[in-house]
Amino acid sequence: MSENKGKLFKALKAAFPKTIPILASFLFLGLTYGIYMNVSGFSFVYPMIMSAVIFAGSIEFVTVSLLLSAFDPVQALLLTLMINARHLFYGISMLDKYRNTGLKKIYLIFGMCDESFSINYSAEIPDDVDKGWFMFFVTLLNHLYWFTGSTLGGIFGSLINFDTKGIEFVMTAMFTVVFLEQWLKEKNRFSALCGIAVSVICLLIFGRDRFIVPAMIAILAVLTLVRKPLEKAVSGE
């Protein structure tokens, strides 16, 4: 029993520092979401429950307008699929990493947000730390940060008055840092350059509101086609 507790504590201790940047951004964005729900006429119970069971920041913001408009489940379904379609690609990327994680896989799949994916996919986990529990605690901590921020924003939203315009750029800045870390770590940067080039092309063709899914499909197709020569080039280094 004590050995299991030691393993859990070691995984938690390794995971927490990786999530500190997410703590800062999720608390602020969660507060913003909770305040938004409050000023839209909903009690704190709504953001508290939605942050716990939905845990998808973008669609939670959109859900506010869906709740205030006429009931249209088909529109809600299509909108959710469109906004969160990128998770299909996240899931494919995490197939190997989630293997042999036991029942933890259920929660890892449910709680996989952009930030948890970024950490779990790119983090260098120490050899003496259980990888399954490390990824579990990364996911759980990020979930708790969002839940806490959303709930506090819903409770204190009517008491706080400040301009939140532009606060969503925190997420953009964070992913820019993640990209730069990967860029500096990798010797062969074909994948990064491919992602940039394909994304720019799709942005020009489809526009900023519709380019993400086509870009992901195109990137996946290109990397699949060049997978073998790319692997040979990396192993040759």
C-alpha positions in Angstrom: 0.0 0.0 0.0 2.8 2.4 0.9 4.6 1.6 -2.3 1.5 2.5 -4.3 1.1 5.7 -2.4 4.8 6.5 -3.1 4.3 5.8 -6.8 1.2 8.1 -6.9 2.9 10.9 -5.0 6.0 10.7 -7.3 3.8 10.9 -10.4 1.8 13.9 -8.9 5.1 15.6 -7.9 6.4 15.2 -11.5 3.1 16.3 -13.1 2.3 19.4 -11.1 5.2 21.7 -12.3 4.3 20.9 -15.9 0.8 22.2 -15.3 1.7 25.5 -13.6 1.3 27.5 -16.8 -2.1 25.9 -17.3 -3.0 26.8 -13.8 -2.5 30.5 -14.5 -4.3 30.5 -17.8 -7.2 28.2 -16.7 -8.0 30.2 -13.6 -8.2 33.5 -15.6 -10.1 31.9 -18.5 -12.3 29.9 -16.1 -13.1 33.1 -14.2 -14.0 34.8 -17.5 -16.3 32.0 -18.4 -18.0 31.9 -15.0 -18.5 35.7 -15.2 -19.9 35.4 -18.7 -22.4 32.8 -17.5 -23.3 35.1 -14.6 -23.9 38.2 -16.7 -25.9 36.0 -19.1 -28.4 35.2 -16.3 -27.2 31.8 -15.1 -26.4 30.9 -11.6 -23.0 29.5 -10.6 -24.4 26.0 -10.7 -24.3 26.0 -14.5 -20.6 26.8 -15.1 -19.8 24.5 -12.1 -21.6 21.5 -13.6 -20.6 22.3 -17.2 -17.0 22.6 -16.4 -17.1 19.3 -14.6 -19.0 17.2 -17.2 -18.2 19.0 -20.6 -14.6 20.2 -19.9 -14.2 21.8 -23.3 -13.6 25.5 -23.0 -14.5 26.6 -26.5 -17.8 24.8 -26.6 -18.7 25.8 -23.1 -18.5 29.5 -24.2 -20.6 28.6 -27.2 -23.1 26.7 -25.0 -24.1 30.0 -23.4 -25.7 31.2 -26.7 -27.1 27.8 -27.3 -28.9 27.8 -24.0 -30.3 31.3 -24.7 -31.6 30.4 -28.2 -34.3 28.1 -29.4 -33.8 24.4 -28.7 -32.0 22.9 -31.7 -30.1 19.7 -30.8 -28.9 19.1 -34.4 -27.3 22.5 -34.5 -25.7 21.9 -31.1 -24.3 18.5 -32.3 -22.9 19.9 -35.6 -21.4 22.9 -33.8 -19.8 20.7 -31.2 -18.3 18.3 -33.8 -17.0 21.2 -35.8 -15.3 23.0 -32.9 -13.9 19.9 -31.3 -13.0 17.9 -34.5 -9.3 18.5 -33.7 -9.6 16.0 -30.9 -9.9 13.2 -33.4 -6.3 13.9 -34.4 -5.3 14.2 -30.8 -6.7 10.8 -30.1 -4.8 9.2 -33.0 -1.6 10.8 -31.8 -2.1 9.4 -28.2 -2.9 5.8 -29.1 0.5 4.5 -28.2 0.9 6.7 -25.2 -2.4 5.6 -23.7 -1.7 1.9 -24.2 -1.4 -0.2 -21.0 -2.9 2.5 -18.8 -5.7 0.3 -17.6 -8.9 2.0 -16.3 -7.1 5.3 -16.3 -7.5 5.4 -20.0 -11.3 6.2 -19.6 -10.6 9.4 -17.8 -7.6 10.2 -19.9 -9.8 10.1 -23.0 -12.6 12.1 -21.4 -10.3 14.8 -20.0 -8.0 15.2 -23.0 -8.1 19.0 -23.7 -5.6 20.9 -25.8 -3.4 21.7 -22.8 -3.3 18.2 -21.4 -2.6 16.8 -24.9 0.3 19.2 -25.3 1.9 18.2 -22.0 1.3 14.5 -22.2 2.5 14.3 -25.8 5.7 16.3 -25.4 6.7 15.9 -21.8 9.9 14.0 -21.0 8.7 11.8 -18.1 11.4 10.6 -15.7 12.2 6.8 -15.9 11.2 6.2 -12.3 7.8 7.8 -12.7 4.8 5.8 -13.8 3.7 7.3 -17.2 0.1 6.3 -16.8 -0.3 8.1 -13.5 1.8 11.0 -14.7 -0.7 11.6 -17.6 -3.6 11.0 -15.3 -2.5 13.7 -12.8 -1.7 16.1 -15.6 -5.3 15.6 -16.9 -6.9 15.7 -13.4 -5.0 18.9 -12.4 -5.9 20.8 -15.5 -9.5 19.7 -15.1 -9.5 20.9 -11.5 -8.0 24.3 -12.5 -10.8 24.9 -15.1 -13.5 23.7 -12.7 -12.2 26.0 -9.9 -11.9 29.0 -12.1 -15.3 28.5 -13.7 -17.1 28.0 -10.4 -15.4 31.0 -8.7 -16.3 33.2 -11.7 -19.9 32.1 -11.5 -20.0 32.8 -7.8 -18.3 36.1 -7.7 -19.1 37.3 -11.3 -21.6 39.8 -10.1 -19.1 41.4 -7.8 -16.2 41.7 -10.2 -16.1 44.3 -12.9 -13.1 44.4 -15.3 -12.4 44.4 -19.0 -11.5 40.8 -20.1 -11.0 41.7 -23.8 -7.9 40.0 -25.1 -7.5 37.6 -22.2 -8.0 34.6 -24.6 -4.6 35.4 -26.1 -3.0 33.6 -23.1 -3.9 30.3 -24.9 -2.2 31.4 -28.1 0.9 32.5 -26.2 1.1 29.2 -24.4 0.9 27.1 -27.5 3.5 29.3 -29.2 5.9 28.5 -26.3 5.1 24.8 -26.7 5.8 25.0 -30.4 9.1 26.8 -29.8 10.2 24.2 -27.3 9.5 21.4 -29.8 11.3 23.4 -32.5 14.4 23.7 -30.4 14.3 20.1 -29.2 13.9 18.4 -32.6 16.8 18.2 -35.1 14.6 17.3 -38.1 12.0 20.1 -38.3 10.1 18.9 -41.4 6.9 18.2 -39.4 6.9 21.7 -37.9 7.6 23.3 -41.3 4.9 21.2 -42.9 2.4 22.2 -40.3 3.2 25.9 -40.8 3.1 25.7 -44.6 -0.1 23.7 -44.8 -1.9 25.8 -42.2 -1.0 29.0 -44.0 -2.3 27.6 -47.3 -5.5 26.4 -45.8 -6.0 29.7 -44.0 -5.7 31.5 -47.4 -8.1 29.1 -49.0 -10.8 28.5 -46.3 -10.5 31.6 -44.1 -9.7 31.9 -40.5 -13.1 30.4 -39.3 -12.9 27.2 -41.3 -9.2 26.4 -41.9 -8.4 24.3 -38.8 -10.1 21.0 -39.8 -8.9 21.0 -43.5 -5.4 21.9 -42.3 -5.3 19.0 -39.8 -6.5 16.6 -42.5 -3.9 17.9 -45.0 -1.1 17.7 -42.4 -2.1 14.2 -41.5 -2.1 13.2 -45.2 1.3 14.7 -45.9 3.0 13.3 -42.9 1.4 9.8 -43.7 2.8 10.0 -47.2 6.3 10.9 -46.1 6.3 8.9 -42.9 8.8 6.2 -44.0 11.4 8.5 -45.6 11.0 10.8 -42.6 11.7 8.0 -40.1 14.7 6.9 -42.1 16.1 10.5 -42.1 15.6 10.8 -38.3 17.2 7.4 -37.6 20.1 8.3 -39.9 20.9 11.3 -37.7 
